[in-house]
Amino acid sequence: MDPSPRPPKRPRVDSESATAKPWIADSQVWFDDGNVILVAEEVAFRVYKGALAQFSNVFRALFSLPAPETDPHASRNDAEQFDNVPVVHLADSHVDIKHLLLTFSCSYYCHNGKPSTPEFSVLFALVTLGDKYDIPHILEEALSCLQRYYAPTLAQWRKVKNRADYVKTNPEDAMAVIRIARITGQFDLLSPAFLVCTTLRSQLLDKMGEPDG
């Protein structure tokens, strides 16, 4: 008696195409020839590993770590990749990471070849991430803008129009400036920031009632 026919073999499917990506590629910071993909809050940025490693000791160390292995019998080739490029997950806001990467790759502070005035949220991201990832030139540039707005002398403080060239901000941002001063040790920011906070008495009291206030 003839043996029963074997069931047809299942076609081989590449794992990358079989599984939907759990992240969305950013429309601005995605270079097709980039050699690393950074993912923050399910948003992915394809950039150049060497450029980040050159200016950041933290990224340099991060990229030099061996690939994680969830299975003791797994090989380095089993680490997460897309298009043969390693994927690295970051525990940061995707908006903040985008500000950082735009500054690296797209001359974020320039518009039509001329310096532009950054939003406070951009500077806050650059200060906190510049400090976290040890990127001195970005940290110093962002701090310089803030120090020129939150001027240490009364004469400079009164030049409101001149100060406004360095950052687009509102009085409520002064509370975040106090946090920046503590993170970076730039305590010259404290006096002007506290001065602005005196105009925000009710908001400040609410903020101080929060766990991290």
C-alpha positions in Angstrom: 0.0 0.0 0.0 1.3 3.4 -1.0 2.3 5.6 2.0 0.1 8.6 2.6 1.3 11.7 0.8 3.3 14.0 2.9 1.8 17.4 3.6 3.4 20.2 1.6 6.3 22.0 3.3 5.6 25.4 4.7 7.3 28.1 2.8 10.2 29.7 4.6 9.3 33.2 5.7 11.9 35.8 6.7 11.4 36.8 10.3 11.6 40.5 9.5 8.8 40.4 7.0 6.7 37.9 9.1 6.6 40.1 12.2 5.3 43.6 12.0 7.7 46.2 13.4 6.7 47.3 16.9 7.8 50.8 16.2 7.2 53.6 13.6 10.1 55.1 11.7 10.5 58.8 12.2 9.9 60.8 9.0 12.8 63.3 9.6 15.5 61.4 11.3 15.8 58.2 9.2 18.8 57.8 7.0 18.6 54.8 4.7 22.3 54.2 5.0 22.4 54.7 8.7 24.0 51.8 10.7 22.0 51.9 13.9 18.4 52.3 14.8 17.5 54.0 18.1 13.9 53.3 19.4 12.3 55.5 22.0 8.6 55.1 22.9 7.9 53.1 19.8 9.4 55.7 17.5 12.6 54.7 15.6 15.4 56.8 14.3 18.0 55.4 11.9 21.3 57.3 12.3 25.0 56.9 12.2 26.7 55.0 15.0 30.1 56.6 14.5 28.8 60.2 14.6 27.1 59.5 18.0 30.0 57.6 19.4 32.5 60.3 18.4 30.8 63.0 20.6 29.2 60.9 23.3 31.1 58.6 25.7 27.9 57.0 26.8 26.8 56.1 23.3 30.3 54.9 22.5 30.1 52.5 25.5 26.6 51.5 24.7 27.5 50.5 21.1 30.5 48.5 22.3 28.4 46.3 24.6 27.9 42.7 23.4 24.4 42.0 22.0 21.9 40.8 24.6 21.0 37.1 24.5 17.6 36.1 25.8 18.4 32.4 25.2 21.6 30.8 26.5 22.0 29.0 23.2 21.3 32.1 21.1 24.0 33.7 19.0 24.8 37.4 18.4 22.9 37.2 15.2 19.7 36.7 17.2 19.8 40.2 18.7 17.1 42.5 17.5 17.9 43.9 14.0 16.1 45.5 11.1 17.5 45.5 7.6 20.7 43.9 9.1 21.1 47.0 11.3 21.1 46.7 15.1 18.2 48.1 17.0 18.9 49.9 20.4 16.0 50.8 22.8 16.3 54.0 24.8 14.3 54.8 27.9 13.7 58.4 26.9 10.9 60.5 25.4 10.9 60.1 21.6 10.3 63.9 21.3 13.4 64.7 23.4 15.5 62.1 21.5 14.4 63.6 18.2 15.5 67.1 19.4 18.9 65.6 20.2 19.3 63.8 16.9 18.1 66.8 14.9 20.8 68.8 16.5 23.4 66.2 15.6 22.3 65.7 12.0 20.2 68.5 10.7 21.5 71.8 12.0 18.4 72.2 14.2 19.2 75.7 15.3 19.4 77.0 11.7 16.6 78.0 9.3 17.6 78.9 5.8 21.2 79.2 6.9 20.4 81.6 9.8 20.4 80.8 13.5 16.8 80.3 14.8 15.5 80.8 18.3 14.8 77.5 19.9 11.8 76.6 22.0 12.4 76.1 25.7 11.3 72.5 25.4 14.1 71.9 22.9 16.8 73.4 25.2 15.4 71.5 28.2 15.7 68.2 26.2 19.3 69.1 25.0 20.4 69.9 28.5 19.0 66.8 30.2 20.1 64.4 27.4 23.4 66.2 26.8 24.1 65.6 30.5 22.8 62.1 30.5 24.7 60.9 27.4 27.8 63.0 28.1 27.7 65.2 25.0 29.6 68.4 26.2 29.2 70.6 23.1 25.4 70.1 23.0 25.0 70.6 26.7 27.2 73.8 26.7 25.4 75.3 23.7 21.9 74.8 25.2 23.1 76.1 28.6 24.6 79.1 26.9 21.2 80.0 25.4 19.5 79.7 28.8 22.2 81.7 30.6 21.8 84.5 28.1 18.0 84.6 28.7 18.1 84.1 32.4 20.8 86.8 32.8 22.7 87.0 36.1 22.8 90.8 36.3 19.9 93.3 36.6 21.3 95.4 33.7 21.2 92.3 31.4 17.8 91.2 32.7 16.2 94.5 31.8 17.2 94.0 28.1 14.1 91.9 27.5 14.2 92.1 23.7 17.8 91.0 23.5 17.2 88.1 25.9 14.3 86.9 23.7 16.7 86.2 20.9 18.0 83.1 22.7 14.9 81.1 23.7 11.2 81.1 23.2 9.9 80.7 26.7 7.1 81.6 29.1 7.2 82.3 32.9 6.1 78.8 33.8 9.4 77.4 32.3 11.3 79.0 35.2 10.5 76.1 37.4 12.2 73.7 35.0 15.2 76.1 34.9 15.6 75.5 38.6 15.8 71.8 37.9 18.3 72.4 35.2 20.5 74.4 37.6 20.5 71.5 40.0 21.2 68.9 37.4 24.1 70.8 35.8 25.5 72.8 38.8 24.9 76.1 36.9 23.6 77.9 40.0 23.8 81.3 38.3 20.5 80.4 36.7 18.8 80.2 40.1 18.4 83.9 41.0 16.7 85.0 37.7 14.6 81.8 37.7 13.4 82.4 41.3 12.7 86.0 40.3 10.4 84.8 37.6 8.8 82.3 40.0 7.7 85.1 42.3 5.2 86.0 39.6 3.8 82.5 39.7 3.0 82.1 43.4 0.0 79.9 43.0 1.5 77.7 40.3 4.8 77.3 42.3 2.9 76.2 45.4 1.1 73.6 43.4 4.4 72.4 42.0 6.0 72.2 45.4 3.2 69.9 46.5 4.2 67.3 43.9 6.4 64.3 44.9 9.4 65.7 42.9 8.7 69.3 43.6 
